């Protein structure tokens, strides 16, 4: 009886996480039966929806994605100081062709030099006027010193902003942001990942994009994909774009 009560108490306390793990286990079991036509309803209350992808998603039919009200996409370009995403160039080319507004992101490795990471990104991500801003994805837990990590982040953001002529977007999940980043990079637009909630716990003024799911489906992608919404309307999305004139100074300068 005590064991049953303990299990019930655990479930009530962590039911969101339990449901999440159960859904992921189920998705793994049925992955071989997916057709790429599965669909998760878009989040109500928002008018501008987007996804973010990497080589993990495999081949993407961007025309089908665009037909399902996806207006923007952020594509993984690089990670650390050496890794280039194998599908970045193809995703960028085909998503643009489908009429989706695109940006690129770098997965930040906090124990590596921020300048070298910025240099890899700008050499890989050929973003142009009209594209969405570059993004720095900061969520890796393995770092030696938080102050060193913040200095690396600041270096990347400064150099990439200088290169593209637009302020980068900072991406992180809610718990990591609150613990390590809040109050340090408030001048940069925030893309916040926060799942299993009706709305982000941060004030609405703090973020511009909310990643509300990392286990959704959209026709054109075989398997799960991250779903995002933009705060505001389509004009707000257009206002984010890289301007028509920008400096081309290398990040290493």
C-alpha positions in Angstrom: 0.0 0.0 0.0 2.8 2.4 0.9 4.5 1.6 -2.4 1.3 2.3 -4.3 0.8 5.6 -2.4 4.4 6.6 -3.1 4.0 5.8 -6.8 0.8 7.9 -6.9 2.5 10.8 -5.2 5.4 10.6 -7.6 3.1 10.6 -10.6 1.1 13.6 -9.3 4.2 15.6 -8.7 5.9 14.7 -12.0 3.0 13.9 -14.3 4.0 16.3 -17.0 7.5 14.7 -17.2 6.0 11.2 -17.1 3.6 12.0 -19.9 6.5 13.5 -21.9 8.6 10.4 -21.5 5.7 8.2 -22.4 5.0 10.1 -25.6 8.7 10.0 -26.6 8.8 6.2 -25.9 5.7 5.7 -28.1 7.2 7.9 -30.8 10.3 5.8 -30.9 8.2 2.6 -31.1 6.2 3.8 -34.1 9.0 5.7 -35.9 9.4 3.0 -38.5 5.7 3.4 -39.5 5.8 7.2 -40.0 5.0 8.5 -43.4 6.0 12.1 -43.2 2.4 13.2 -43.4 1.7 13.2 -39.6 0.3 16.5 -38.3 0.3 18.1 -34.9 -2.2 21.0 -34.6 -0.6 24.4 -34.5 -0.8 26.3 -31.2 -3.9 28.5 -31.0 -3.7 32.1 -30.1 -0.8 32.8 -32.4 -0.7 33.7 -36.1 3.0 33.2 -37.0 4.4 29.7 -36.7 7.8 28.3 -37.3 10.1 25.3 -36.9 13.8 24.7 -36.3 15.7 21.8 -37.8 19.1 20.1 -38.2 20.4 17.1 -40.0 18.6 15.0 -37.4 15.3 15.6 -39.3 16.8 14.0 -42.5 15.3 14.9 -45.9 12.6 17.6 -45.6 9.9 18.4 -48.2 9.9 22.1 -47.7 7.1 22.7 -50.1 4.8 20.5 -47.9 6.1 22.2 -44.8 5.2 25.7 -46.3 1.7 24.5 -47.2 1.0 23.8 -43.6 1.3 27.5 -42.4 5.0 27.4 -41.4 6.2 31.0 -42.1 9.7 30.8 -40.6 12.5 28.2 -40.0 15.8 28.3 -38.2 18.3 25.9 -39.5 21.3 24.5 -37.7 24.5 25.6 -39.4 27.3 24.9 -37.0 28.4 23.7 -33.6 31.5 24.3 -31.5 34.6 25.2 -33.5 34.5 22.5 -36.2 31.1 21.0 -36.8 29.1 22.0 -39.9 25.6 20.6 -40.2 25.5 18.3 -43.1 22.1 19.4 -44.4 22.3 23.1 -43.7 23.0 24.4 -47.2 20.4 22.2 -48.8 17.8 23.1 -46.1 18.6 26.8 -46.6 18.3 26.6 -50.4 15.0 24.6 -50.4 13.3 26.4 -47.6 14.0 29.8 -49.3 12.6 28.4 -52.5 9.4 27.3 -50.7 8.9 30.9 -49.5 9.8 30.3 -45.9 11.7 33.0 -44.1 15.0 31.5 -42.8 17.6 32.1 -40.2 20.6 30.0 -39.0 21.7 28.9 -35.6 25.0 27.9 -33.9 25.0 25.4 -31.1 27.4 27.0 -28.6 30.0 24.8 -26.8 30.9 26.7 -23.7 34.3 25.2 -23.2 35.5 26.4 -26.6 36.7 29.9 -27.7 33.8 32.2 -28.6 35.8 33.9 -31.3 36.5 30.7 -33.1 32.9 29.6 -32.9 31.8 32.9 -34.4 34.3 32.6 -37.2 33.1 29.1 -38.1 29.5 30.3 -38.1 30.0 33.3 -40.4 32.1 31.2 -42.8 29.2 28.7 -43.0 26.0 30.6 -42.7 25.6 32.6 -45.9 22.7 34.7 -44.6 21.7 37.6 -46.8 19.5 40.6 -46.6 15.9 39.5 -46.1 16.8 36.4 -44.0 16.1 36.2 -40.3 18.9 37.0 -37.8 21.5 34.6 -36.7 20.8 32.7 -33.5 23.1 31.5 -30.7 21.8 28.3 -29.1 23.1 28.2 -25.5 22.0 25.2 -23.4 25.0 22.9 -23.1 25.4 22.0 -19.4 29.0 20.9 -19.6 31.1 23.9 -18.8 33.9 24.7 -16.3 33.2 28.3 -15.4 30.0 30.3 -15.8 31.9 33.6 -16.1 34.1 32.2 -18.9 31.0 30.9 -20.7 29.3 34.3 -20.5 32.4 36.0 -21.9 32.4 33.5 -24.8 28.7 34.2 -25.5 29.3 37.9 -25.4 32.2 37.5 -27.9 30.1 35.4 -30.3 27.2 37.8 -30.2 29.3 40.9 -30.7 31.3 39.5 -33.6 28.3 38.0 -35.4 26.3 41.2 -35.0 29.2 43.1 -36.5 29.3 40.7 -39.5 25.6 40.6 -40.4 24.6 44.1 -39.3 21.8 42.8 -37.2 21.5 41.9 -33.5 21.5 38.1 -33.1 18.8 36.2 -31.2 19.8 34.3 -28.1 18.1 30.9 -27.6 17.9 28.9 -24.4 15.6 26.8 -22.4 13.7 28.3 -19.4 15.7 26.6 -16.6 19.1 27.3 -18.1 18.2 30.9 -19.0 17.0 31.6 -15.4 20.1 30.0 -13.8 22.9 31.3 -16.0 21.8 34.0 -18.5 19.1 36.2 -17.1 20.2 39.7 -16.6 23.4 39.3 -18.6 22.2 39.5 -22.2 18.9 41.4 -22.0 19.8 43.7 -24.9 19.5 40.7 -27.2 16.1 39.2 -28.4 15.3 36.0 -26.6 14.0 32.8 -28.1 12.7 30.8 -25.2 12.2 27.0 -25.0 9.6 26.1 -22.4 7.5 23.0 -22.7 4.5 21.5 -21.0 3.2 24.9 -20.1 0.2 27.0 -21.2 2.5 30.0 -21.6 6.1 30.8 -20.9 6.9 31.6 -17.2 8.9 34.6 -18.2 7.1 37.9 -18.7 5.9 38.4 -22.3 8.1 41.4 -22.7 11.2 39.2 -22.2 10.9 37.0 -25.2 10.1 37.3 -28.9 9.8 33.6 -30.0 8.5 30.7 -27.9 9.5 27.1 -28.6 6.5 25.4 -27.1 7.2 21.8 -28.3 10.1 19.6 -29.4 7.9 16.6 -30.2 5.5 17.8 -32.9 4.8 16.6 -36.4 4.4 18.5 -39.7 3.7 17.1 -43.1 7.0 17.1 -45.0 9.1 15.9 -42.1 9.3 12.2 -41.2 9.5 12.3 -37.4 9.3 14.9 -34.7 10.3 18.6 -35.0 10.4 21.6 -32.8 7.4 24.0 -33.0 7.7 27.7 -32.4 5.5 30.8 -32.4 6.4 34.4 -32.9 5.1 37.0 -30.5 3.1 39.4 -32.7 2.0 39.3 -36.3 3.6 38.8 -39.7 4.8 42.4 -39.8 6.8 41.7 -36.6 8.5 38.8 -38.4 9.4 41.0 -41.4 10.9 43.6 -39.0 13.4 41.0 -37.7 15.1 40.5 -41.1 18.7 41.3 -41.9 18.7 44.8 -43.4 19.5 45.5 -47.0 22.9 47.1 -46.3 25.3 45.6 -43.8 29.0 45.4 -43.1 30.9 42.3 -44.2 33.8 42.4 -41.8 35.1 39.0 -40.9 34.4 37.7 -37.3 38.1 37.1 -36.9 39.0 40.9 -37.2 
